[in-house]
Amino acid sequence: MMDINKEMTIGALIRKYPDSAEVLFSYGMGCIGCPASQSETIEEACMVHGINLQSLMEELEAIAK
């Protein structure tokens, strides 16, 4: 099982954990269709969207379990 970490790209996250898309959408992140998602990390996306990284990571890690 791949651990989810803040350096993981949005694209890799969605490929490995498709259910993560719902979590991203709930935070207002429409990253799934964005070409930048293939190279943008979770941490970078949080900075761009003004999202609390720790809160998002907790929800994403719950999906991985």
VODRENPA-412499 format. One line per field, with one value per residue: residue in three letters; z, y, x of N, C-alpha, C in turn. Coordinates in Angstrom, 3 decimals. Layout:
REM VODRENPA-412499
r	(ALA:...)
nzz	(Z:...)
nyy	(Y:...)
nxx	(X:...)
cazz	(Z:...)
cayy	(Y:...)
caxx	(X:...)
czz	(Z:...)
cyy	(Y:...)
cxx	(X:...)
REM end
This chain:
REM VODRENPA-412499
r	(MET:MET:ASP:ILE:ASN:LYS:GLU:MET:THR:ILE:GLY:ALA:LEU:ILE:ARG:LYS:TYR:PRO:ASP:SER:ALA:GLU:VAL:LEU:PHE:SER:TYR:GLY:MET:GLY:CYS:ILE:GLY:CYS:PRO:ALA:SER:GLN:SER:GLU:THR:ILE:GLU:GLU:ALA:CYS:MET:VAL:HIS:GLY:ILE:ASN:LEU:GLN:SER:LEU:MET:GLU:GLU:LEU:GLU:ALA:ILE:ALA:LYS)
nzz	(0.000:-0.866:0.885:1.649:1.157:1.616:-0.508:-2.656:-5.939:-7.133:-9.271:-9.030:-6.563:-7.102:-9.043:-7.559:-5.347:-6.041:-4.669:-3.355:-4.817:-4.160:-1.632:-2.256:-3.867:-1.907:-0.513:-2.226:-4.332:-7.634:-8.878:-10.336:-13.116:-14.022:-15.890:-14.481:-12.301:-12.637:-11.999:-9.771:-6.284:-3.349:-1.206:-2.540:-3.932:-1.801:-0.835:-3.023:-3.093:-0.591:1.553:4.563:5.120:6.960:7.825:5.409:4.779:6.866:6.234:3.734:4.390:5.856:3.846:2.648:4.363)
nyy	(-1.181:2.176:4.915:7.919:11.084:14.501:15.231:13.803:13.750:15.251:13.889:11.287:10.563:10.408:8.409:6.190:6.168:6.445:7.304:9.521:11.741:12.711:13.776:15.823:17.434:18.182:20.018:22.066:21.791:21.526:19.888:17.549:17.510:19.249:20.011:20.578:18.948:16.646:17.190:18.776:18.882:17.577:19.288:21.693:22.204:22.712:25.095:26.805:26.840:27.728:25.960:24.069:22.061:19.942:19.146:18.246:16.149:14.347:13.466:12.304:10.275:8.616:7.464:5.833:3.752)
nxx	(0.844:0.581:1.749:0.089:1.366:2.433:4.043:3.209:1.884:-1.159:-2.283:-1.111:-2.157:-4.945:-4.986:-4.097:-5.813:-8.840:-11.149:-10.323:-10.867:-13.417:-12.949:-11.135:-12.800:-14.646:-13.207:-13.124:-11.417:-10.812:-9.041:-8.807:-9.350:-7.476:-4.587:-2.253:-2.360:-0.933:1.657:1.604:1.940:0.254:0.676:1.418:-0.959:-2.672:-1.570:-2.027:-4.813:-5.473:-5.920:-6.077:-3.440:-2.930:-5.508:-6.652:-4.862:-5.371:-7.958:-7.482:-5.672:-7.343:-8.838:-6.967:-6.679)
cazz	(0.000:-0.943:1.874:1.121:1.799:1.023:-1.727:-3.718:-6.857:-7.159:-10.261:-8.452:-5.505:-7.682:-9.700:-6.548:-4.460:-6.762:-3.738:-2.866:-5.604:-3.396:-0.562:-2.886:-4.245:-0.703:-0.112:-3.288:-5.266:-8.883:-9.417:-11.086:-14.545:-14.310:-16.349:-13.461:-11.267:-12.874:-11.417:-8.547:-5.092:-2.440:-0.454:-3.437:-4.202:-0.596:-0.793:-4.087:-2.795:0.771:2.327:5.654:4.692:7.970:7.780:4.187:4.887:7.766:5.486:2.685:5.022:6.229:2.639:2.361:5.323)
cayy	(0.000:3.419:5.903:9.240:12.118:15.822:15.360:13.031:14.604:15.047:12.839:9.986:10.309:10.004:7.102:5.133:6.212:7.189:7.919:10.784:12.822:13.275:14.593:17.030:18.256:18.738:21.155:23.062:21.585:20.906:19.488:16.302:17.747:20.249:19.422:20.760:17.909:15.583:17.566:19.553:18.038:17.875:20.482:22.845:22.449:23.335:26.479:27.546:26.945:28.231:24.865:23.558:20.808:18.893:18.657:17.471:14.919:13.426:12.851:11.448:9.084:7.738:6.726:4.856:2.630)
caxx	(0.000:1.331:1.356:-0.206:2.161:2.224:4.837:2.551:1.133:-2.611:-2.529:-0.757:-3.133:-6.225:-4.807:-3.964:-6.985:-9.889:-12.105:-9.770:-11.465:-14.531:-12.377:-10.606:-13.944:-15.268:-12.372:-13.182:-10.322:-11.227:-7.735:-8.833:-9.278:-6.453:-3.321:-1.219:-2.480:0.045:2.941:1.387:1.834:-0.856:1.067:1.325:-2.379:-3.229:-1.101:-2.711:-6.241:-5.675:-6.512:-5.260:-2.813:-3.093:-6.899:-6.824:-4.078:-6.081:-9.061:-6.927:-5.096:-8.452:-9.217:-5.919:-6.745)
czz	(0.000:0.129:1.171:1.886:1.008:-0.254:-2.908:-4.640:-6.774:-8.128:-9.719:-7.362:-6.076:-8.390:-8.680:-5.668:-5.126:-5.843:-3.187:-3.622:-4.846:-2.286:-1.143:-3.267:-3.021:-0.158:-1.181:-4.301:-6.499:-9.627:-10.380:-12.580:-14.968:-14.763:-15.309:-12.406:-11.445:-12.266:-10.117:-7.357:-4.269:-1.675:-1.313:-3.719:-3.000:-0.511:-1.813:-3.720:-1.380:1.691:3.405:5.284:5.672:7.931:6.558:4.279:5.791:7.030:4.393:3.260:5.469:5.043:2.358:3.259:4.939)
cyy	(1.240:4.364:7.220:10.232:13.411:16.050:14.589:13.991:14.270:13.911:11.452:9.595:9.765:8.652:5.971:5.025:7.032:7.877:9.250:11.972:13.493:14.184:15.898:17.981:18.909:19.935:22.244:22.946:20.860:20.369:18.311:16.521:18.702:19.577:19.538:19.657:16.784:15.911:18.357:18.612:18.435:19.152:21.745:23.210:23.125:24.800:27.338:27.816:27.459:27.218:24.404:22.170:19.678:18.292:17.778:16.141:13.898:12.731:11.912:10.170:8.108:6.899:5.590:3.628:1.614)
cxx	(0.887:0.822:1.072:0.661:2.022:3.018:4.246:1.806:-0.359:-2.948:-2.250:-1.747:-4.431:-6.115:-4.785:-5.212:-8.091:-10.898:-11.604:-10.364:-12.605:-14.036:-11.853:-11.740:-14.586:-14.481:-12.344:-12.061:-10.848:-10.010:-7.782:-8.682:-8.174:-5.154:-2.199:-1.251:-1.467:1.403:2.810:1.215:0.610:-0.555:0.947:-0.132:-3.039:-2.821:-1.852:-4.168:-6.528:-6.327:-5.544:-4.743:-3.076:-4.504:-7.134:-6.093:-4.776:-7.213:-8.557:-6.344:-6.174:-8.908:-8.225:-5.985:-7.775)
REM end
